[in-house]
Amino acid sequence: MNNADLIVRILQAAGITHGFGVPSGNVLPLMEAMRTGVSTSC
């Protein structure tokens, strides 16, 4: 699990279903984790 997966897991637990942002270098891992969902392997 990486930081992006952790952020997505916390957002899902809080009931957040939509996220908005501008894709750029620093947020691409987060946007990819949001797109694919959180991996179950640690």
Secondary structure, DSSP 8 states (H G I E B T S, - for coil): --HHHHHHHHHHHTT---------GGGHHHHHHHHH---S--
